[in-house]
Amino acid sequence: MNKPPNPSRPRYQKLRELGCNRSGGRVTYLVMDHATQQQVVIKQFQFAQSDSNWSGFKAYEREIEVLRSLNHPGIPRYLDSFETAQGFCMVQEYKNAKSFASARSFEPEAIKQIAINILEILVYLQNLVPAVIHRDLKPENILVDEEMNVYLVDFGLARIGGGEASLSSIASGTFGFMPPEQLYNRQLTNATDLYGLGATLICLLTQTASNKIETLIDETGKISFHNLIPSHLSLRWVKWLETMIQPSFADRYLNAAAALEVIKTIDITRSPAVKIVPLGLELKATYLGEKLTQTFKVINDIPDTLLEGNWEVAPHPNDNRRSASSHTWIYIQPAQFSNNHAECQVTVDTSKLMADKNYERQILLRSNASEDTKTLSLKVKTASLTSQKLPWRSLLVLFGIALVGGLIASLIIGDTGKLAKFAWIGLTIGLTIGSIGGLGGAFGSLPVFINTFWIVFILRFLFFGSDFGYFIGLIVGGTAGYIIRNNFGKSLSQGFFSLLSGVLSSAGMISLLTAGLGITVGILLKIGFYPLVILGLLLMAIPLGIKLYILYAQEAESIANYRKSERFLIKP
C-alpha cells in the first residue's frame, strides 16, 4: 500500500488515494488542507521506489515549472510543493470532477461544448509567451463536473515553446493521441495539441475507450470513425473532426483559435429533409406479363447534411412477403442510397398479377431525415386479357396518310419510269429518317426532329430520287414515329440510339411496313400494276403479315399461360 505524505507537516490530512502511476513512481491523494479548510490534491513522486525512474521525476519537475506560470479557470492552480521522506510533493487545486476515461456517454451537443471549453484553454496556453504545448491530450487528462465545467490536467509532458523533442522523450505521450510530428520527434506547433483533442472527441462520439483507440486506426495510420458516429451529425461537424486529426499538421487548423472560430458556427445535429418527385407513381401495362418501370427522384435540400435511406414495400395481405427489403413483384433500385440527389427506379413485374386489375401499394423510405419514414404511393393497371397490342386506329390513320402521300407523289412526278426508278428511293429514305425525327418530336426533343431534315438534305445529294419523294417520306415517317412513341415506346429515352432501336423494334417495323404499304398502294392507284410497284407491294405486305401473325400467336400463348397460372397470381 502507498504511504500518505509525511505527517511531519500536519497541515495536510490524507482523505483518499485518487490515482497511482507505479511505473512512473507517482501517486495522487485527495487531502484536507487544515490551513485553508479546503480539499486539495497532492501529487507525490516517490523517487525511492524501485519501479520509479528519472523520466518520472523530470515530468514532476516540468509540471511544477509549467503550472507556476498558469492562471486559468480550466486548469487546476498550482498551490505549493515540498519534500518528504517518501518523495517530492506538489499541491494543486482540487476539482470535484471525473475524467472522460470513466464510462459515460454524452450527447453530440454536449461534446461540442466540451470541445469549445478545451479549445478556450488551449487558446490561453498558445497565447502565452512562449506558448505551452500540453503534448498529452487524452480522455484521462480532461475532467468534467456535474455542471459540465471542463478542466485540463497533467502537465507532466508539457513543453514550453515548440522545437524538436529531445531523444529521451521521443516516445513521450500516448499512442493514438500523439500526432506524427510528436511520435517521430519532429518540430511541434500550435496544431500539435489539436490532434489529441480531435482523437479524444472521436472517442467520446463513438464511445470508444481510450485504451481501445487502436481499433479506430486503419492500415494507413489514420483514425477512421465514420461508420461509428450517429448518422444525424452534420457534415460540417464530421469535416471539422477530420481536419483536427489530419496526419500532417499543415492540414489541421493553424491553432486552437482557428479551430474554435469554426466550431462555434457549426450545427452539430442537423437532419436532412426528404422530397420525392413525383409523390405518386402510376403505371399501366399494355400487354400481359409486361415489366413496367418508372424513374423518380429523392432530393435533400438541407445544407451540410447527407440523406441516407433504404426502400421497402409496405406489407399487404395479398402479397407473398419475403422480407422488408425484398418483394415478389415490386423492385426498387438502388435499394439503399447515400445521396442528396438520388435517382431511383421502380420496376413492376405484371406477370405475377391478375389481368385487367387495379393494384395499389405503398413504398416506404426509411431514412435519417427528421421525418424518418416517407410514403410513396404506387398504382398499377394491368393489361386486359383480350387486349390487342396494336393500336389499329392509329395504324389505319398512318396507312391513310401514307396512301395519300404516295398518290400525290405519283401525280406530281407523273412519269412512271422516273417514279419507279428514282422517287421510290427518296420515299424510302425519307420514311426511315422521318420516323426517327417523329420519335424525337414525340419526346418533345425539337432538335432531334429538326436535325432529321438536315440528314435528309444530305442524303438527297448521296442518292438519286426526287425532292418531293424525300419530302413525302419525311412526313409519313414523322407520323409513324409519333405512333411508335405514343403506342409502343413509352419507356424509350431521348438518346439517338434508343430512338433508332424504337424504329427497328417489332412495333417500329410494323409501323414502317404499314407506312410503306400505304405509299405503295397510293402509287399503285396512279400508275397501275407496274412490276416494280408490285414487288414493293409484296416486300411490304408479306413481312407485315408475318409480323402480325407472330404477335397474335404470342398473345394466344400468353393467354393460355395466364389461364394455367391464374389461381396462383397475386390478387389486388
C-alpha positions, 0 to 999 in steps of 0.5 A: 500500500502507498504511504500518505505524505509525511505527517511531519507537516500536519497541515495536510490530512490524507482523505483518499488515494485518487490515482497511482502511476507505479511505473512512473513512481507517482501517486495522487491523494485527495487531502484536507488542507487544515490551513485553508479548510479546503480539499486539495490534491497532492501529487507525490513522486516517490523517487525511492521506489524501485519501479520509479525512474528519472523520466518520472521525476523530470515530468514532476519537475516540468509540471511544477515549472509549467503550472507556476506560470498558469492562471486559468479557470480550466486548469487546476492552480498550482498551490505549493510543493515540498519534500518528504521522506517518501518523495517530492510533493506538489499541491494543486487545486482540487476539482470535484470532477471525473475524467472522460476515461470513466464510462459515460456517454454524452450527447453530440451537443454536449461534446461540442461544448466540451470541445469549445471549453478545451479549445478556450484553454488551449487558446490561453496556453498558445497565447502565452509567451512562449506558448505551452504545448500540453503534448498529452491530450487524452480522455484521462487528462480532461475532467468534467463536473456535474455542471459540465465545467471542463478542466485540463490536467497533467502537465507532466509532458508539457513543453514550453515553446515548440522545437524538436523533442529531445531523444529521451522523450521521443516516445513521450505521450500516448499512442493514438493521441500523439500526432506524427510530428510528436511520435517521430520527434519532429518540430511541434506547433500550435496544431500539435495539441489539436490532434489529441483533442480531435482523437479524444472527441472521436472517442467520446462520439463513438464511445470508444475507450481510450485504451481501445483507440487502436481499433479506430486506426486503419492500415494507413495510420489514420483514425477512421470513425465514420461508420461509428458516429450517429448518422444525424451529425452534420457534415460540417461537424464530421469535416471539422473532426477530420481536419483536427486529426489530419496526419500532417499538421499543415492540414489541421487548423493553424491553432486552437483559435482557428479551430474554435472560430469554426466550431462555434458556427457549426450545427452539430445535429442537423437532419436532412429533409426528404422530397420525392418527385413525383409523390405518386407513381402510376403505371399501366401495362399494355400487354400481359406479363409486361415489366413496367418501370418508372424513374423518380427522384429523392432530393435533400435540400438541407445544407451540410447534411447527407440523406441516407435511406433504404426502400421497402414495400409496405406489407399487404395481405395479398402479397407473398412477403419475403422480407422488408427489403425484398418483394415478389413483384415490386423492385426498387433500385438502388435499394439503399442510397447515400445521396442528396440527389438520388435517382431511383427506379421502380420496376413492376413485374405484371406477370405475377398479377391478375389481368385487367386489375387495379393494384395499389401499394405503398413504398416506404423510405426509411431514412435519417431525415427528421421525418424518418419514414416517407410514403410513396404511393404506387398504382398499377393497371394491368393489361386486359386479357383480350387486349390487342397490342396494336393500336389499329386506329392509329395504324389505319390513320398512318396507312391513310396518310401514307396512301395519300402521300404516295398518290400525290407523289405519283401525280406530281412526278407523273412519269412512271419510269422516273417514279419507279426508278428514282422517287421510290428511293427518296420515299424510302429514305425519307420514311426511315429518317422521318420516323426517327425525327417523329420519335424525337418530336414525340419526346418533345426533343425539337432538335432531334426532329429538326436535325432529321431534315438536315440528314435528309438534305444530305442524303438527297445529294448521296442518292438519286430520287426526287425532292418531293419523294424525300419530302413525302417520306419525311412526313409519313415517317414523322407520323409513324414515329409519333405512333411508335412513341405514343403506342409502343415506346413509352419507356424509350429515352431521348438518346439517338440510339434508343430512338433508332432501336424504337424504329427497328423494334417489332412495333417500329417495323410494323409501323414502317411496313404499314407506312410503306404499304400505304405509299405503295398502294397510293402509287399503285392507284396512279400508275397501275400494276407496274412490276416494280410497284408490285414487288414493293407491294409484296416486300411490304405486305408479306413481312407485315403479315408475318409480323402480325401473325407472330404477335397474335400467336404470342398473345394466344400463348400468353393467354393460355399461360395466364389461364394455367397460372391464374389461381396462383397470381397475386390478387389486388 
